[in-house]
Amino acid sequence: MVSQTLNQLKASLRENYLLIILISIFAGFALAPIYRHIYALLAINAVYFILKDFRNIRQNPHIRQFMVLFLCLWIPMLVSLVDAEFFNRSVSTTVRFIAYPLAAIALIMFAKKQPIDKLLLSCYFVLLFLSLDGILQWLTGTNIVGHPPYRDQRIVGMFYPEPSLSLFLATFSALFFESVRLLQQKYNFAWLSLIPLIMVIILGASRSAWMLFALSSAIYTLYFLRCQTDIQWRQFIIKGIAVILLSGIAIIQSEYIQQRLDLASGLFSGNKEQINIATSARVPLWETAAAMTEAHWINGVGPRAFTLSYDQHSDENNFWHGIHVGQPHLYLLEISSETGAIGIIGYASLLLLLLRMLWKRSHHGFHASMPWGISALIAAFPLNSTIPLFGYFGAQMLWFPLTVFIILSTNKVKTDKPEPKEP
């Protein structure tokens, strides 16, 4: 009996190992070191594939597609090393990035043998769990493993002590929307699961996450309206209003959220001091990033050198002078200050190529790759201001959904007539 069970378990692992790897990476975002270790193991697998069959790897159109997108960011990083202000820091970041295409090679090669049609729904349940865990933290003061809110105010759930939960949920919200759409065809109340997701994004108190969620919602809605021909408008509008009203409880109940909203109004004042208050003193960071860009306009100061170069490009009156700062808190300025004009050209090329790919995929109706492509686009959005793009978390948030997007789009797995299984 035990032997039979073990054999069944082994057979299941052989049949679903790619799905298990992808879900582990996705869930591992909440447990920082996990996804790094998985990517390291995938990179080792990729080296094996390259040594074993380099010709097929080189000619694989899926891998070549990923490499084109990857090189849009990596070549500028490489060029910036020529006169990087802090060479050791920059070269370690540039070398670390090699793990992403290697992991993509391994995943693409694995995908030739195994389907991942259950990945979307699996990720939905991960996102739902993280949302409900955040609600628990809001209601009781601790989440399922006893973590408190960030600074006793911001809901962070399993991401404690980093305030990244709302950013993660916002970035991958398109996966949640698509899952709800599929589940709604079989379960009439699936749309209610949107409420904890939206509440936790609001309670995370990250204005960057709010912006990204609004953008993701808008892009997915446009895609939905363009491709869905049998929309029941009355139900669609009623459910949408209900979700908004019920989610609004998070704003009504939290004075801290109301304060954040009030401060955000200063962004549109046109007054530098009010903008600085509204952005939590980020104006000095942006000014210093602009100074770095001006001083090294061709290729920047080097990847992840912003922190170490900060005092050299700011005076003593600068609010953050002499204080450790991790990033400019704006992707566009991070790219321009650390990789210069070459980096901006590469970054723009990445965004344009990704938009072009999304546009072409959208012509095929509801395609399995689309929510992943939208998530990758949101992860690469120029005004993202919470995490550094060249950091571990920011880079992973971009390259993971981009890898899955390419796997699913090239394999042409459609989801026009889904048949979700009973959860």
N, C-alpha and C positions, 0 to 999 in steps of 0.2 A: 504493500500500500504506500509506504513512504517512498520507495524506489519509483513507483509510478508517478507519484506527485512531483518528485524531483525531475523526472524526465519531462513531464508536462511543463514544468517551470522553465527548464532549459530550452525546450522547444519554443515556448512563448518569448523568451529573451532573444533567441535567434531570429524570430520573425519580427520582433518589434524593437530591436536595439537602437535603430535610428530615432524612432519616436521617443524612446526613453532618454536618449542623449539630448534631444532638442527640448524636451520638457524639463530635464534637469538644468539645462542652461537657463531656460526662461524662469523657472522657480528659483534658481540660484542667484538671480539678481538681488533677492532679498537677503541673501547670505553671502556677502561680498566675495570671500575667497573662492567659493565653489565654482563659479563660472570661469574664473581664471585657470583653475586646475584642469577643468574639462577642456578648455581651449588649448592648454599646453599638451595634453594627451592627444587631442585631435591633430595638432601640429606635428607631433611625432608620427602619427599614422600617415599624414600627408607626405612626409619625407620617405616613408616606406613605399607609398604609391608612386612617387616620382622616380625613385631608384628602380622600381620594378617595371614601370611602363611610362617612361618620360614622353615618348612620342604621342601616345593617346592623351596624356595630360595636357600637353602643349596644344594639341589640335581640338580639344574639347571646347565646343562653342560656349557652353555654360560657364566654364572656368574662365575663358577669355573675356566673356561679358563682365564677370565680377572683377577681373584684373584691370579692365579699362576704368571702371568706377573707382577702384582702390587707388590706382596710380594717379588719379586726379588730385588726391590729397597727399599721397606718399612722395611723389617726385618733388613737389615744393618743400616737403620736410627734408628730403635728402639734399636739395640745393641750399637750404638754409644753413646746413652744417659747415659750409665753406668758411663763413666768418661768424659762426655762432658765438655769442658773448659768453655762454657757459657750455662749452663743448660736451663735457661729460654728461650733463643733464639732458642735453638735446639728442646726443647720439644714442643714449639708452632708450629714450622714448621712440626714436626712429626705428631702432632695431626691434623693440618690442612690438611695433606695428606689424612686423612680418608674420607674426602669429595669426593675424586675421585672414590673410589670403590662404595660408597653409591650412587653417581650420576649415575654410570654405571649400578648399580642394577635397579634403577628407569627407565633408558632409555631402558634397555634390557626387562624389564617387559612391558613397553609401546609398544615396538616393536612387542610383541606377538599379538597385536591387530591391529596394523597399519603398512602398508607398507611405505617405505621412498624412493621409486623409483625416485621421483622428486628432491631428495636432491642434487645429483651431479650437475645437470643443474642449480639449484638455487645457489649453491656455485660458479659455473662458473661465473654467472652474478655478484655476490659479488666481486669476484677477478677482473673481467673486470672493474667494477665501480671503484674499488680502483686504478687500473692501469691508467684508463683515468683521474681520479682525480689527480694522481701523474703527469701525462703529463700536465694537466692544471696548476699545481703548477710550473712546469718547464718553461712553456711558458710565464706565466703571473706574476709569483712571489708569487701567493697565490693560495690555492686550493679552492674548492667550498664553504667552510665555512670561508675562509679568513686566513687560516694558512700559514705562510711563510715556506720556506725550513729550515731544521735544520742547524743552524749556517750559514745561507744564502747560503749554498752550496749543502747539501744532501737532496734529495727529500724524504719526509716522509709522505706527504698526510694527511690522516685522523688520523694517528698515532702520530702526533705532540703533545708534544715536543719530544717524544721518536723516535729514528732513527730505528724503527723496521719494517717499511713497506716492504723493500726489503727482509728481513729475512722471514716475513710472506708469501710473494708471492713465494719465493724460496721453502720454506718448503711444501707448498700446490700446487706446480706447476704440480705435477702428476695429480691432479684433473682437472686442466686446460687442460692438454694434452689429457686426456681421453674424456673430454667434446668436445674438438675440433674434435677429431676423430669421435665421434658420430654425431656431427652437420655437419661435412664435407660430410657425406653420403646424406644429404639433401640440404645443402647450400654450394655451391662451393667455397665461399670466407671466410668460417669460419676460415681458417688458418691465415688470416690477423690479427685476434684478438691476435695472439701470439706476434705481434710487440710491442704494448704498454706494455704488461707484461714484456717482456725482457728488453725494454728500461728503465722501472722504476726500475727493479732489478739492472741494471747497474748504473743508476743515483742515486740510494740509497747509492752508494759508500761504501758498506759493503763487504769487501773481504771474510768474512765468508759466506755471502749470495751468493756471486759469486760461491764459492766452493760448497755450498749445492745445488745450482741450477744446476751446472755442474754434480754433482753426481745424482741428481734426474732425469735429462735429460738422463744420461747414463743408469740408471737402467730402466727407462720407455722405452727407445729405445730398449734395449735388450729384455724386455718383449714383446714389440710390434712386433719386428722381429721374436721372437720365436712363437708367437701365431697367427699372421696375415699371412694368406697363400696367399692372392690375392693382394700383394703390387704392385702398379703401380710405378716402380722404377724411371722412368723418371720424372714423376710429383713430386714424393717424394723428389728427389734430387733438382729439380729446385725450388720448394717451400722452401725447407730448406735453400738453398743458398740465396734466396730472403729475407727470414726472417732475416738471419744473417747480410746481407748487409744493410738492412733498419734499423735494430736495432743498427748497428754500428754508425749511425748518433749520437747517444747519446755520444759515445766516442769521435768522431771527434769534436763535438760542445763544449765539456766540458774540460777545462784545468785542473780542479780539478780532474776529473776522470783519465786523463792522468798522473797526478802527483801520484795518488794512485797506478796506474799500475806500474809506474817507481819505486816507493818505494817497491812494492811487489816483485820486482826482487831481492831485498836484502835477501829474505828468503832462496835463494839457493846459497848464497855467501859462507857460511861456516864460516863467520866472526860474532862473537857474537854481536859486536856493530852495524853492518849493519842489522842483524836480529832484534835487539832491535828497531832500527829506523823503519824497515819495518813493525813491529807488534805494532807500537805506544806505545813503552816502556812497553811491556808485559813480557819481559824476567825476570825482577825482581819479577813479580807476580808469574811466573812459578817456579822460584827458591825458593820463600817463600812457595809455595804450596808443593814443593818437601821436604822442611825442615819439614813442618807439617806432611807429610806422614811418614818421617823417625822417627819423634818423637812419632807419634801415629799410627804405621804401622798396628796394628790389626784392630782398629775400628774408627780411625780418631778423629778429634777435635769436631765433632758434626755438624749436618746439619745447614747450613747458619751461622756457627761460624767463617768462614774464615775472614770476615770483622773485627770482634772483636778480633780475635786471631792474626791478622797480625803483630802487633808491637812486640808481644812476640817471634815471630819466624823470625824476620828480624832485622838487625842492623841499625844504624842511617845513614849509607851510602846508604842504599837501597832507590831507587828513590821514592817509595810510602810510606816509613816509616813516620808515623804521619799524613798520609792523608787517608781519608775515601775511601776504595776500596770495591766494592760490591762482587767481585768474582775473581777466578783465570783466567777467560777468556779461559777456556778449560774444556769441560765436563769431560774428563778423569782425569785431575788433581783435579777438584772439587770433584769427587767421591772419589779419593784416599785420598785427604787431609781431607775430612769431614766424610767419613765412612770407610776409611782404606782398608785393603786387603779383608775384608768381603764384603765391598761395591763393590770392583772391581769384585769379583766372582759373586755377584748378578747381577751387570750391564752386565757382559759378558753373563750370563745366559739369561737375558732379550733379548739381541741382538740375541743370537743364537736361542732362541725359536721363536722370531719374524721372523727371516730368514727362519726357518723351516716351519712356517705357510705360509709364502709367497710362498715358493717353492711348497708346496702342493697345494695351491690355483691356482698357475700358470698352473698346469696340466689340469685345467678345462677350459682353454681358457680365453677370456676376461670376467673376473668375476667382478661383481659390487664392490666387496670388495678390489680389487687389488690396485687401486690408493690411497685408504685410508691407506692400509698397507704400501705402499711405503712412503707416507707422514709421517707415524709414525716412520718408519725406519730413514728417514731424520731428523726428530725432535730429535731422540735419538743418532745421529751420534757422535762418541767420540771426533771429532775435532771441533765440534761446539764451537764457542768462543765469541758469542755476548751477550748472556743472561745466567743467572744461571739456571741450570736444576731444582734445588730445589726452585726456586722462583715461584711466581704466574704464570707469563707468560710462562716461560719455561716448567713448569709442565703441564699446560693446553695445550700447543702445542703438548705434547706427549700423554696425556691420552685421549684427545677428539678424535683425529683420530683413536687411538687404540680402543676406545669404538665402534665407527662406523664400523671399520674394523671387529670386532668380531660380531656385530649385522648382518652385511651383509653377512659375510662368513658363519655364522652358519645357516642363513636363506636361503643360496644358491640362491641368486638373481642374475641371469646371465644377461649379456648385450651383448651377441653375435650378436643378430639381433635387434638393438635398433630402436625405432621409435620416435625420438624426435619431440615434438610438435612445432608448429609455435610459435616463441617467440614474 
